[in-house]
Amino acid sequence: MRNRRNIGMPLLWLFAWLVSGYTAVTAQVTFKATAPATVVQGEQFRLSYVLNEEGKDLRLPDMPDFEVLFGPSTSTSFSQRTVNGKTTSERSVSYTYILMANETGTFTIQPATIQVGGSEYKSNTLTVEVLPPDEASPRAAEGQRGEERSSAASPTVSAKDAFIRAIVSKSSPYEQEGFTVTFRLYTTLNIVNFGKIRFPEFEGFMVEEIELPMNQQLQMERYEGRNYYTADLRKTLLFPQRSGQITIPSGSIEMVFSVPSGRRVSTFFGSQEMMVDVNKDMVTNPVAINVKPLPANRPASYANAVGTFTMNPSISDTRIRANEALTLRLELSGTGNLKLIRNPEVRFPDNFETYDPTVNNSFNVATNGLTGIRTIEYMAIPRYEGQYTIPPVEFTFFDLNSRTYKTLTSPEYRLEIDKGDPSAAPAGAFVSRQDVKVEQDIRFLKTGEPSYTSSISFFAGSLGYWLWYLVPLLLLLTAYLVNRKQAIENANVALVRTRKANKVAIRRLKVAEKYLKEEDKERFYEEVLRTVWGYFSDKLSIPVARLSKNNIEAELSELGVEDELVGTFMQILDTCEFARYAPGESHAEMDRLYRETLEAIGEMENRLKLKKK
C-alpha cells in the first residue's frame, strides 16, 4: 500500500500540472477581428481575423449588407525574443477578406468562430459605417483631372482637397462651463510632412489639454457631400472666464501633400502619373463663442463652481484636549471646473487658532470638464476647555443639469474640549483662571538690640528726601501714560493691523519679486494674490476666510474710494486667479503686474490718508 501511494501521488501532481498548463494555454488564445470604422459605398475594404494559435474551421457570420469579393487570404507570422535569459515566442495567423458595401448606413458584423484544440472561440463584434460616394459625378471628376493636367507646370492643393476645421462641442456654454475645441484635419491627398504649426491663443479661457493617441489612425468622415480622411491635431478643454461673446482666433499649419503633376511616364508596370510635393498653408476658421452669464441670484456660499459635485465631510475627532489640533476634511468630487472653485468657509469658534487650509487635487481631463476629487483640510487648535460647536459648512455650485444653484451642507459638529497641558501651548497663548495661584509669605520677627540715630542727622524732610520721591514719581507717571496709550492702541488689534497693512504688503511683494526674477510663474501669481487678499484683510479688518470681491467693493465704496482704483484691484485679482492655470505668461506681463500691484497699493494708502484728513 505504501508503494502504491508513493507512485500515485506523483501521477496526481503530474496530471494536475498538465491540466493547469493546458488551462493556461487555452486561456491565452486570442481571436480578434479588425476592419475600418468607416468605408465608402461601392469601394473595397479589408476584414481581417487574427489568431495567436493554429486553428481550423473558420466560419464567418452572415453579412447580408456586404459582398465578399475575395478570401480568405492566410498569412502566418512568428517572432521570438530573449529578455534576461528568458525566451518567449509569439505566433499569429491572419485571415483576410476583401469586402464591399452595397448600401449606406451603420451595420454590425457579428462574431466569427474558429476551432482551436477542440474548443470553439469567437471574435469580437465590429460596427462599420458606410458613407455614400462623393457627390461629384465621374464626368466632373474626369474634367477636374483634365484641368490638373493642363496646369502641370504649377500643381496646387485646392481648399476642398485639404483643410482644417476648429470644431467646438458647445457654442453657447455658461460661464465656467467646460467645452472642447478640436482642430481636425480633412484631406483627400497623401500627407508627406508637417511644417510649422501655429495654434491660436485662448484669451479669456482657462485651458486644459486633452491628450491624443500618439499613433492615431486616419478616419473617414463625410463633410459637405464629400468623403475625407481625418485626424485630430489638437483637442483642448476650455473654461470661459467671463460672459459675452469670445472669439477663438484663426490658427495655421504648414503641410506638404503629394499631388498629381499632370505628367505621365512609362514604367515596367505601364504608364503612370508622376506625383510632386506641394506646400500648403492652411488656416483654421475663427469661432465665436456666446458665453451665457450665470443666474444673478447667487447664494452667499457660492464657490465659483460649475458642474456636478458631491461633498463628503469628516472631522478627525469631536473630543480632544485643549492645545491639540483637530482637522475638518472636505472631499469635493464630481465633474466641472474643479481647479477654479473657492474653498468653502468654515466658521470655527473665536478662541480657536486657525491655519490656512491644505488643498490636494486629483483630476482627470474629460470632454465636459475636470473629473476627480479636490480634498480640503482645515486645521484648528482650541485653547480653552469647554463645549463648542462648528456650524454646518455650505458649498454652493451651479448645476448644469438643472441649471440652478444647489447647496451641499455638512452636519453640525459638537466638540467637547477637555483641559489640556499648558506647556503644549505656545508663548502668549491663553491661560485658564484655575492656573493662577496666589502665594503669601509670613515675615519672621526681627530680634536683637535696637540702634538709635540723632534727629538732626535724619534724611527725612530734606530736599534730597523730597526729590528722591518726586523724580521717580514723575518718571513713573510719564511711563504709565505712555504705556497706557500703547496698551490701548495694541489692544485694538484691528488698528494695529490696519497701520501695518502697507508694510506687510510691501514685504510680501518682495517675495513675489524674488519669484519674478526666478521666472517661477505659479509661485509669483500665488504670492501676488496672497498679498492683495492679505492687504485688504488687514486694511478692512475682515478675516481672509470671510473676504470676497463683493464685500471688498462694498467696503471701499463706503470709504469713498474711486471706482477706477477699485476696478484696478479687481483686475489684479482676476489676472492672478486666471494666470495660475492659463498658458505661460511672458516675463514682461509678470513684471507689469508686479509694478501695477505696487502702484495700486501705494495709491490706495494715499487715498485713505486723504480721506482721514
C-alpha positions in Angstrom: 0.0 0.0 0.0 2.9 2.4 0.8 4.4 1.8 -2.6 1.2 2.5 -4.4 0.7 5.8 -2.6 4.3 6.8 -3.5 3.6 6.0 -7.1 0.1 7.5 -7.2 0.9 10.9 -5.7 3.5 11.9 -8.4 1.0 10.8 -11.1 -1.7 13.0 -9.5 0.7 16.0 -9.4 1.7 15.4 -13.0 -2.0 15.2 -14.0 -2.8 18.4 -12.1 0.2 20.2 -13.7 -0.9 19.1 -17.2 -4.4 20.3 -16.6 -3.3 23.6 -15.2 -0.8 24.0 -18.1 -3.5 23.2 -20.6 -5.8 25.7 -18.9 -3.2 28.4 -19.0 -2.5 27.7 -22.7 -6.2 27.8 -23.7 -6.8 31.0 -21.6 -4.2 32.8 -23.7 -5.9 32.2 -27.0 -7.0 35.4 -28.7 -9.2 35.8 -31.8 -9.6 39.3 -32.9 -11.5 40.9 -35.8 -10.4 44.3 -37.4 -12.0 46.5 -40.1 -12.2 50.2 -40.9 -14.7 52.0 -38.8 -15.9 54.0 -41.8 -15.9 52.9 -45.5 -17.5 54.2 -48.7 -20.3 52.5 -50.6 -19.0 50.6 -53.6 -15.4 50.7 -52.5 -13.4 47.7 -51.3 -12.1 47.3 -47.8 -10.4 44.6 -45.7 -11.9 42.5 -42.9 -9.1 40.6 -41.0 -9.2 38.0 -38.3 -6.0 37.4 -36.3 -5.5 34.2 -34.2 -2.4 33.6 -32.0 -2.7 29.8 -32.3 -3.1 27.3 -35.1 -6.9 27.0 -35.8 -9.3 25.3 -38.2 -12.9 25.5 -39.4 -13.1 29.3 -39.6 -16.8 30.3 -40.0 -17.9 33.8 -41.0 -21.2 35.2 -39.8 -24.0 36.2 -42.2 -23.2 39.6 -43.7 -26.2 40.5 -46.0 -25.1 44.1 -46.1 -21.7 43.3 -47.5 -20.4 41.4 -50.6 -17.4 39.1 -50.1 -15.2 39.7 -53.1 -12.1 37.7 -52.1 -10.9 35.5 -49.2 -9.7 34.2 -47.0 -6.0 35.0 -47.7 -4.0 33.3 -44.9 -0.6 34.5 -43.6 1.4 33.3 -40.7 4.0 35.3 -38.7 6.4 34.1 -36.0 8.6 36.1 -33.6 11.0 35.1 -30.8 12.8 37.3 -28.3 15.1 36.7 -25.3 15.0 39.0 -22.3 17.2 38.4 -19.2 17.9 34.8 -20.4 14.2 34.0 -20.8 13.0 33.3 -24.3 9.4 34.0 -25.4 7.8 33.3 -28.8 4.7 34.7 -30.4 2.8 33.3 -33.3 -0.2 34.7 -35.2 -2.3 33.6 -38.1 -4.2 36.2 -40.2 -7.3 35.5 -42.3 -8.1 38.4 -44.6 -11.2 39.0 -46.7 -12.0 41.7 -49.2 -15.5 43.2 -48.8 -17.6 45.8 -50.5 -20.6 47.6 -49.0 -23.7 47.8 -51.2 -25.8 50.1 -49.0 -25.2 53.2 -46.9 -25.8 53.2 -43.1 -24.3 51.7 -40.0 -24.0 47.9 -39.9 -22.8 45.3 -37.4 -20.6 42.4 -38.3 -21.3 39.6 -35.8 -18.5 37.4 -34.3 -16.8 34.7 -36.4 -15.9 31.3 -34.9 -12.9 29.1 -35.1 -11.8 25.8 -33.6 -8.6 25.6 -31.5 -7.6 22.4 -29.7 -11.1 21.1 -29.7 -12.6 24.3 -28.3 -14.5 27.0 -30.1 -13.5 30.7 -29.9 -15.4 33.8 -31.0 -14.1 37.0 -32.3 -15.3 40.5 -31.3 -18.2 42.3 -32.9 -17.5 45.1 -35.4 -19.5 48.2 -36.3 -18.9 49.7 -39.7 -20.4 53.0 -41.0 -20.9 53.1 -44.8 -20.8 56.5 -46.3 -22.3 57.4 -49.8 -19.7 58.2 -52.5 -18.8 61.8 -53.3 -21.5 63.8 -55.0 -19.2 64.8 -57.9 -20.0 62.6 -61.0 -17.4 60.6 -62.8 -17.5 63.0 -65.7 -17.0 66.0 -63.5 -14.1 64.2 -61.8 -12.5 63.4 -65.1 -12.9 67.1 -66.1 -11.1 68.1 -62.9 -8.3 65.8 -63.7 -8.0 67.3 -67.2 -7.7 70.8 -65.6 -4.9 69.5 -63.3 -3.1 68.1 -66.3 -3.4 71.3 -68.2 -1.8 73.2 -65.4 1.0 70.6 -64.9 3.6 73.4 -64.5 2.1 74.6 -61.2 0.2 71.9 -59.4 -1.7 73.2 -56.3 -3.8 72.0 -53.4 -7.3 73.3 -53.5 -9.3 74.4 -50.5 -11.6 71.4 -50.9 -8.8 68.9 -51.1 -7.3 69.6 -47.7 -8.3 72.0 -44.9 -8.5 72.2 -41.1 -11.6 72.9 -39.0 -12.0 74.2 -35.5 -14.9 72.2 -34.0 -16.4 73.2 -30.7 -18.6 70.9 -28.6 -20.8 73.8 -27.4 -21.2 77.2 -29.0 -23.2 78.7 -26.1 -21.8 77.4 -22.8 -22.3 79.0 -19.4 -19.5 81.0 -17.7 -17.1 78.5 -16.2 -18.7 75.6 -18.1 -16.2 73.3 -19.8 -16.4 72.5 -23.5 -13.9 71.2 -26.1 -12.4 72.7 -29.3 -11.0 70.2 -31.7 -8.7 71.1 -34.6 -9.4 68.4 -37.2 -7.5 67.8 -40.5 -9.6 66.9 -43.6 -7.7 65.6 -46.7 -8.2 63.6 -49.8 -4.5 63.6 -50.6 -1.4 61.8 -49.3 0.4 63.7 -46.5 4.1 63.9 -46.9 5.2 66.1 -44.0 4.1 68.6 -41.4 5.6 72.1 -41.2 5.2 75.0 -38.7 2.1 74.8 -36.5 0.6 78.0 -35.0 -2.5 77.2 -33.0 -4.5 80.2 -31.7 -4.3 81.6 -28.2 -7.3 81.1 -26.0 -7.6 84.5 -24.4 -10.5 84.6 -21.9 -10.4 80.9 -21.2 -8.7 78.5 -18.7 -7.1 75.8 -20.8 -6.6 72.1 -20.2 -5.0 70.0 -23.0 -6.6 66.6 -23.8 -4.0 64.0 -24.6 -4.4 62.4 -28.0 -3.1 59.0 -29.1 0.5 59.1 -30.4 -0.2 56.8 -33.3 -3.8 57.6 -34.2 -5.2 56.2 -37.5 -6.9 58.3 -40.2 -10.6 58.0 -40.0 -13.1 58.6 -42.8 -15.7 61.3 -42.4 -18.3 62.8 -44.8 -18.4 66.6 -44.9 -20.4 68.7 -47.3 -21.1 65.9 -49.7 -17.5 64.6 -49.9 -15.6 61.9 -48.1 -12.3 62.9 -46.3 -9.7 61.2 -44.3 -9.5 62.9 -41.0 -7.2 63.2 -38.0 -7.4 65.3 -34.8 -4.4 67.5 -34.5 -5.2 69.1 -31.1 -8.1 68.8 -28.6 -8.4 71.3 -25.8 -10.8 71.7 -22.8 -11.8 75.3 -22.3 -13.5 77.1 -19.4 -14.8 80.6 -20.3 -13.8 83.1 -17.6 -16.4 85.8 -18.5 -19.8 86.1 -20.2 -20.5 87.6 -23.6 -19.0 86.8 -27.0 -15.5 85.5 -27.0 -13.8 84.7 -30.3 -11.3 81.9 -30.8 -9.0 83.4 -33.5 -7.6 81.6 -36.5 -4.6 79.3 -36.4 -2.5 78.0 -39.2 -0.4 74.9 -40.1 2.0 74.3 -42.9 1.8 70.9 -44.6 3.3 69.1 -47.6 1.0 67.0 -49.8 1.7 64.6 -52.7 -0.4 65.7 -55.7 -0.6 64.6 -59.4 1.8 66.6 -61.6 -0.2 66.2 -64.8 2.7 64.3 -66.4 2.8 60.6 -67.2 5.9 58.4 -67.6 6.3 54.8 -68.9 7.4 52.2 -66.4 7.7 48.5 -66.2 4.2 48.4 -64.9 2.8 50.7 -67.7 2.1 54.4 -67.9 1.9 56.1 -64.5 1.3 59.7 -63.5 4.1 61.4 -61.7 3.5 62.9 -58.2 5.0 66.1 -56.8 5.2 67.6 -53.3 3.2 70.8 -52.8 3.3 73.0 -49.7 0.0 74.2 -48.4 -0.5 76.8 -45.6 -3.9 76.1 -44.1 -5.8 78.4 -41.8 -8.4 77.4 -39.3 -11.8 79.1 -39.1 -12.3 81.6 -36.3 -15.1 80.5 -33.9 -17.3 82.9 -31.9 -18.5 81.5 -28.5 -21.5 83.1 -26.9 -20.9 82.6 -23.2 -24.1 82.8 -21.1 -23.9 84.5 -17.7 -24.9 82.6 -14.6 -28.2 83.4 -12.9 -28.0 86.5 -10.7 -29.5 85.0 -7.6 -26.2 83.6 -6.3 -26.2 82.4 -2.7 -23.6 83.8 -0.3 -22.0 80.3 -0.2 -21.5 80.1 -4.0 -17.9 78.8 -4.5 -17.5 79.7 -8.2 -18.2 76.0 -9.0 -20.0 75.0 -12.2 -20.7 71.4 -13.0 -22.0 68.4 -10.9 -20.5 67.8 -7.5 -20.8 65.9 -4.2 -19.3 66.7 -0.9 -18.1 64.2 1.7 -17.3 66.0 5.1 -15.4 64.4 8.0 -13.7 65.5 11.2 -10.7 64.0 12.9 -12.3 63.8 16.4 -15.1 65.6 18.3 -13.5 65.2 21.8 -9.9 66.3 22.3 -7.9 68.2 24.8 -7.1 71.9 24.7 -3.9 72.8 22.7 -4.4 69.7 20.5 -5.1 70.0 16.8 -8.3 68.9 15.1 -8.8 68.6 11.3 -12.0 69.2 9.3 -11.8 67.5 5.9 -14.0 68.2 2.9 -13.9 66.0 -0.2 -15.4 67.7 -3.3 -15.8 65.2 -6.1 -17.5 65.4 -9.5 -17.1 67.0 -12.9 -16.7 70.6 -13.7 -14.2 73.5 -13.1 -12.6 71.8 -10.1 -9.4 73.8 -10.4 -11.2 77.2 -10.1 -13.6 76.6 -7.2 -13.2 78.5 -4.0 -12.7 76.8 -0.7 -15.9 76.7 1.4 -15.9 78.9 4.5 -15.6 77.1 7.9 -16.6 79.1 10.9 -14.5 77.9 13.9 -15.2 79.3 17.4 -13.4 82.6 18.1 -10.9 81.2 20.6 -9.7 78.5 18.1 -6.4 79.2 16.4 -6.9 78.5 12.7 -4.5 77.9 9.8 -4.6 78.2 6.0 -6.3 75.1 4.6 -4.3 72.4 2.8 -5.6 71.5 -0.7 -4.9 68.3 -2.6 -6.2 67.8 -6.2 -6.6 64.6 -8.2 -8.0 65.4 -11.6 -8.5 63.7 -15.0 -9.3 65.8 -18.1 -12.7 64.8 -19.7 -14.5 66.3 -22.6 -17.1 68.1 -20.4 -14.7 69.3 -17.6 -12.2 68.1 -15.0 -13.3 64.9 -13.2 -11.8 63.9 -9.9 -11.6 64.9 -6.2 -10.5 68.1 -4.5 -9.6 67.5 -0.9 -9.5 70.5 1.5 -8.2 70.1 5.1 -8.9 72.8 7.7 -6.7 72.6 10.9 -7.6 74.4 14.1 -6.3 74.3 17.7 -8.7 75.0 20.6 -7.0 77.0 23.5 -9.9 76.8 26.1 -11.6 73.8 27.5 -15.4 73.6 27.2 -18.2 72.7 24.7 -18.1 74.3 21.3 -20.0 74.0 18.0 -18.8 74.2 14.4 -21.8 75.3 12.3 -22.6 73.4 9.1 -20.3 74.1 6.1 -22.1 75.1 2.9 -20.9 74.5 -0.6 -23.0 76.0 -3.4 -22.5 75.2 -7.1 -24.3 75.9 -10.4 -25.7 72.6 -11.6 -25.6 72.3 -15.3 -28.3 69.6 -15.4 -31.0 71.5 -13.7 -29.5 75.0 -14.5 -30.0 76.0 -10.9 -27.8 76.7 -7.8 -27.5 73.7 -5.5 -26.2 73.8 -1.9 -24.4 70.9 -0.2 -24.3 71.1 3.6 -22.1 69.3 6.1 -23.5 68.3 9.6 -23.1 70.5 12.6 -20.1 69.3 14.8 -20.4 69.5 18.6 -17.0 69.5 20.2 -16.0 68.5 23.8 -12.7 70.1 24.7 -11.0 68.8 27.8 -8.4 70.7 29.8 -5.0 70.3 28.1 -1.4 70.6 29.0 -0.4 74.3 29.3 3.1 73.5 28.3 1.9 72.4 24.9 0.6 75.9 24.2 3.0 78.4 22.5 4.2 81.6 24.2 1.4 84.1 24.5 -1.4 81.5 24.4 -4.4 81.6 26.6 -4.2 80.7 30.3 -7.1 79.5 32.3 -8.1 81.1 35.6 -7.5 77.9 37.5 -3.8 78.1 36.7 -3.4 81.4 38.5 -2.4 80.9 42.2 -1.8 83.5 44.9 1.0 82.8 47.4 1.9 84.8 50.5 4.9 84.6 52.8 4.9 85.5 56.6 7.8 87.7 57.5 9.8 86.4 60.6 10.1 88.8 63.6 13.4 90.5 63.9 15.1 90.1 67.3 18.1 91.9 68.9 19.1 95.3 70.4 17.7 98.4 68.5 20.1 101.1 67.2 19.4 104.8 67.6 20.2 107.9 65.4 20.3 111.6 66.2 17.2 113.6 64.9 19.3 116.2 63.3 21.0 113.7 61.0 17.8 112.3 59.6 17.4 112.3 55.8 13.7 112.6 56.1 12.3 116.0 55.4 15.3 117.3 53.5 15.3 118.5 49.9 17.0 115.4 48.7 14.4 113.4 50.5 11.5 115.0 48.6 13.4 114.9 45.3 14.0 111.2 45.8 10.3 110.7 45.9 9.2 113.4 43.4 11.6 112.5 40.5 10.7 108.7 40.3 7.1 109.6 40.7 7.2 111.9 37.7 9.1 109.3 35.7 6.6 106.6 36.7 3.7 108.8 35.8 5.2 109.6 32.4 5.9 105.9 31.8 2.4 105.0 32.9 0.8 107.4 30.4 2.9 106.3 27.5 2.4 102.6 28.3 -1.3 103.2 28.7 -1.6 104.8 25.4 0.4 102.0 23.7 -1.7 99.4 25.6 -4.9 101.0 24.3 -3.6 101.0 20.8 -2.2 97.5 21.0 -5.5 96.2 22.4 -7.1 97.4 19.2 -5.7 94.6 17.0 -7.7 95.9 14.1 -6.0 99.3 14.4 -2.5 97.7 14.6 -3.2 95.5 11.5 -4.6 98.5 9.6 -1.5 100.6 10.3 0.9 97.8 9.3 -1.1 96.6 6.3 1.1 98.6 3.9 4.4 97.3 5.4 3.2 93.7 5.4 2.0 94.0 1.7 5.4 95.5 0.7 7.2 92.7 2.5 5.1 90.1 0.6 5.7 91.8 -2.7 9.5 91.4 -2.1 8.9 87.7 -2.0 6.9 87.9 -5.2 9.7 89.9 -6.8 12.1 87.1 -6.0 9.8 84.6 -7.8 9.6 87.1 -10.7 13.4 87.1 -11.1 13.4 83.3 -10.9 10.5 83.2 -13.5 8.5 80.9 -11.2 5.1 81.8 -12.7 2.9 79.8 -10.4 4.5 81.0 -7.2 4.7 84.5 -8.4 1.0 84.8 -9.1 0.2 82.9 -5.9 2.3 85.4 -3.8 0.7 88.5 -5.5 -2.7 87.0 -4.9 -1.9 86.4 -1.3 -0.5 89.9 -1.0 -3.7 91.6 -2.3 -6.1 89.4 -0.2 -3.9 89.9 2.9 -3.7 93.7 2.4 -7.5 94.1 2.2 -7.9 91.7 5.2 -5.6 93.9 7.3 -6.8 97.2 6.0 -10.6 96.5 6.2 -10.3 94.3 9.4 -12.0 91.4 7.7 -10.7 87.8 8.2 -9.3 86.3 4.9 -11.8 83.4 5.2 -14.7 85.9 5.1 -13.2 88.1 2.4 -14.7 88.3 -1.1 -14.6 90.6 -4.1 -18.2 91.7 -3.3 -17.5 92.8 0.3 -14.2 94.4 -0.8 -16.0 96.6 -3.3 -18.7 97.4 -0.8 -16.3 98.4 2.0 -14.1 100.5 -0.3 -17.2 102.2 -1.7 -18.3 103.2 1.8 -14.8 104.6 2.4 -15.2 106.8 -0.7 -12.5 105.1 -2.8 -13.0 105.8 -6.6 -14.4 103.0 -8.7 -11.4 103.2 -11.1 -8.9 102.3 -8.3 -11.3 99.5 -7.0 -11.5 98.2 -10.6 -7.7 98.1 -10.8 -7.6 95.8 -7.7 -10.4 93.6 -9.0 -8.5 93.3 -12.4 -5.3 92.3 -10.5 -7.2 89.5 -8.6 -8.8 88.2 -11.8 -5.5 88.2 -13.6 -3.7 86.3 -10.8 -6.5 83.7 -10.5 -6.6 83.1 -14.2 -2.9 83.2 -14.9 -2.0 80.5 -12.4 -3.7 77.9 -14.7 -3.5 79.7 -18.1 -0.7 79.1 -20.6 2.7 80.5 -19.7 2.7 84.3 -19.5 5.7 86.4 -20.6 8.2 87.9 -18.2 7.1 91.3 -19.3 3.5 90.6 -18.4 4.5 89.4 -14.9 6.7 92.5 -14.4 3.9 94.7 -15.5 1.5 93.1 -13.0 4.1 93.4 -10.2 4.5 97.2 -10.8 0.8 97.7 -11.2 0.1 96.0 -7.8 2.8 98.0 -6.1 1.5 101.3 -7.5 -2.1 100.4 -6.7 -1.3 99.7 -3.0 0.6 102.9 -2.8 -2.2 104.9 -4.4 -4.7 103.2 -2.0 -2.7 104.3 1.0 -2.6 107.9 -0.2 -6.3 107.9 -0.9 -7.2 106.5 2.5 -4.9 109.0 4.3 -6.6 111.9 2.4 -10.0 110.6 3.4 -9.0 110.6 7.1 -7.8 114.2 6.9 
